[in-house]
Amino acid sequence: MRVACLILLVSAGCNQLFEENPDFLETDSEADVDSGGVDVGASDTMTEGDTANDTTDATSDDAVCESDEYETNDEEMDAAGLMAVTPGAAVAEMASATMEGPGAVDWYRTGVPDAGNDVLKVSVTIDSGFDVCVYYKCTESGESATVSCGMGEQPATNNLGYDGCCGNEVAQPTYECDGTPGGDATAFMRVSDPMNRDACVPYTLLYQLIGA
């Protein structure tokens, strides 16, 4: 009888304890679920690794091109000045740059000394698919040169009113200043991507006076 009474007393005391403290009735698994049934346990804790992955995913499709040393050269008036060409030079001058996505255009200019019958050949990296244009301004008169386009080139005039020619990857028009073939001039060179690729595409511009 004494044992039975002791069991009854303990049971009654425990029931009173649970009634006054209802949280003791929850199991470990239930404690990790809020009233809306959403797990708020350790599985939803943001780890350092999760944060790093989220940042990478957010920026991977929005890469920003690193500006090359010739920027900003998106307009004729802001054309980047390059080293003047030298008649008879065995090696082409070059400029390495990056095309910065859809609609990007790069402008350059260089001095062309009286080269007689030599022709300024301007090209971009093979297989780049870029278009290149060359326009001429006569040094003495300050006016546009008289330009003749080569095979596969298209005549064009830039916003400054200088005539030139455009080709895919290569352009080498001939020109006259005041009736003199290949007189002193400034060549304006324009590089663009006709495919408007949504990417940062590196390229190399080469220019050299060659025999006609």
C-alpha positions in Angstrom: 0.0 0.0 0.0 2.8 2.4 0.8 4.4 1.8 -2.6 1.1 2.3 -4.4 0.5 5.6 -2.6 4.0 6.8 -3.4 3.5 6.1 -7.1 0.2 8.0 -7.1 1.8 11.0 -5.4 4.6 11.2 -7.9 2.2 10.8 -10.8 0.0 13.6 -9.5 3.0 15.9 -9.0 4.2 15.3 -12.6 0.8 16.0 -14.1 0.7 19.3 -12.2 4.2 20.2 -13.4 3.3 19.5 -17.1 0.0 21.5 -16.8 1.9 24.5 -15.4 4.7 24.2 -18.0 3.1 23.1 -21.3 6.4 23.5 -23.2 7.6 20.3 -21.6 5.1 18.4 -23.7 6.9 19.2 -27.0 9.3 16.7 -28.4 12.7 17.7 -29.8 11.5 17.4 -33.4 8.4 19.5 -32.7 10.4 22.3 -31.1 12.1 22.9 -34.5 8.8 23.7 -36.2 7.0 27.0 -35.7 3.2 27.4 -35.6 3.1 27.7 -39.4 4.8 24.4 -39.9 8.1 25.9 -41.1 11.3 24.3 -40.0 13.3 26.9 -38.1 16.0 24.5 -36.9 19.6 24.2 -38.0 18.8 23.4 -41.6 17.7 27.0 -42.3 20.8 28.5 -40.7 22.8 30.5 -43.4 26.3 29.2 -43.5 29.4 31.1 -44.8 29.5 28.7 -47.7 25.9 29.4 -48.6 26.5 33.2 -48.6 29.5 32.8 -50.9 27.5 30.7 -53.3 24.7 33.1 -53.4 27.0 36.0 -54.2 28.7 34.1 -57.0 25.3 33.2 -58.6 24.1 36.8 -58.4 27.1 38.2 -60.2 28.2 35.5 -62.6 25.8 36.7 -65.4 26.6 40.4 -64.9 30.4 40.4 -65.4 31.8 43.9 -65.9 34.7 44.4 -68.4 37.9 45.8 -67.1 38.6 49.0 -68.9 41.6 48.9 -71.2 44.2 51.7 -71.3 42.5 53.4 -74.2 39.1 54.0 -72.6 37.1 56.2 -72.8 37.3 56.2 -76.6 33.7 55.6 -77.7 33.4 58.7 -79.9 35.6 60.2 -82.7 36.3 63.3 -80.6 37.7 61.0 -77.9 39.7 58.8 -80.2 42.7 57.3 -78.4 46.0 58.6 -79.8 48.4 55.9 -81.0 52.0 56.0 -82.1 52.4 57.3 -85.7 53.3 54.9 -88.4 56.7 54.8 -89.9 57.2 54.3 -93.7 59.1 51.1 -94.4 58.6 49.6 -90.9 58.9 45.9 -91.0 56.6 45.3 -88.0 53.1 46.6 -87.5 52.2 48.9 -84.6 49.6 47.4 -82.3 47.1 48.2 -79.6 45.5 45.5 -77.3 42.1 46.3 -76.0 38.7 44.9 -75.1 35.3 45.2 -76.8 32.9 45.8 -73.9 29.6 44.2 -74.9 26.7 45.0 -77.2 26.8 48.4 -78.9 30.4 49.1 -77.9 32.6 51.0 -80.3 36.3 51.9 -80.0 38.0 54.8 -81.8 41.7 55.4 -82.4 43.8 58.0 -84.4 47.3 58.0 -85.7 49.5 60.3 -87.7 50.3 59.1 -91.3 53.3 60.9 -92.9 53.5 61.4 -96.6 53.9 57.8 -97.7 53.6 58.2 -101.5 52.1 55.1 -102.9 52.2 53.1 -99.6 48.9 52.1 -98.1 47.9 52.1 -94.4 46.7 48.6 -93.7 44.5 48.4 -90.5 43.4 45.0 -89.2 42.0 43.4 -86.0 42.7 39.9 -84.6 41.9 37.1 -87.1 38.6 35.4 -86.3 37.4 38.2 -84.1 34.7 39.0 -86.5 35.0 42.7 -85.8 34.5 45.4 -88.3 37.2 48.0 -88.8 36.9 51.4 -90.5 39.6 53.9 -91.6 38.8 57.6 -92.2 41.3 60.3 -93.3 41.8 64.0 -92.4 44.4 65.9 -94.5 46.9 67.6 -92.3 47.5 70.7 -94.4 43.9 71.6 -95.3 42.1 70.1 -92.3 39.6 68.7 -94.7 38.6 65.1 -95.6 40.9 63.2 -97.9 39.6 61.8 -101.2 39.3 58.1 -100.5 39.1 55.0 -102.6 38.0 51.7 -101.1 39.5 48.3 -101.8 37.7 45.2 -102.8 35.2 44.0 -100.1 35.3 47.4 -98.4 32.3 49.8 -98.0 32.6 53.6 -98.3 31.6 55.5 -95.2 31.8 59.0 -93.6 32.2 59.5 -89.8 30.4 62.2 -87.7 33.3 64.6 -88.2 32.8 64.6 -92.0 35.9 62.5 -92.9 35.6 60.0 -95.6 36.8 56.4 -95.3 36.2 52.7 -95.8 35.0 49.9 -93.7 35.8 46.1 -93.9 35.4 43.0 -91.9 38.7 42.5 -89.9 40.8 44.4 -92.5 40.6 47.9 -94.2 43.3 49.5 -96.3 41.8 52.3 -98.5 44.0 54.6 -100.6 43.6 58.3 -100.3 44.7 61.7 -101.7 45.2 65.0 -100.0 45.0 68.0 -102.3 45.7 65.8 -105.2 48.8 64.1 -103.7 48.6 60.4 -103.1 49.2 59.4 -99.5 49.9 62.9 -98.3 50.3 63.9 -94.6 47.1 62.9 -92.8 45.5 61.7 -89.6 43.8 58.3 -89.8 40.8 57.7 -87.6 40.2 54.0 -86.9 36.9 52.6 -85.7 36.5 49.1 -84.3 33.0 47.5 -83.7 31.3 44.2 -83.3 28.6 43.6 -85.9 27.4 40.5 -83.9 26.8 42.7 -80.7 28.1 39.9 -78.5 27.1 40.1 -74.9 30.6 39.5 -73.7 34.0 41.1 -73.0 36.0 40.2 -76.1 39.7 41.0 -76.2 41.3 42.0 -79.5 44.4 43.4 -81.0 44.4 46.3 -83.5 47.4 46.3 -86.0 48.3 49.1 -88.4 51.2 49.4 -90.9 52.2 51.1 -94.1 52.6 48.6 -96.8 53.5 48.8 -100.5 50.6 49.4 -102.8 
